[in-house]
């Protein structure tokens, strides 16, 4: 069973999908068989930016590029 929790976090990056500057990110907490993961979605186009074991996008943003 997977559960989800959505939050917003303010960041300053450029979305690779819509090419707009992203001022906030939707954070989806996913609890699954392999453990808790966080999916980060663009606040504008809601497309997936990344999935990480860390909740903070800023601390894990280095792996985006």
Secondary structure, 3 states (H helix, E strand, C coil): CCEEEEEEEEEEEECCCCCCEEEEEEEEEEEECCEEEEEEEECCCCCEEEEECCCCHHHHHHHCC
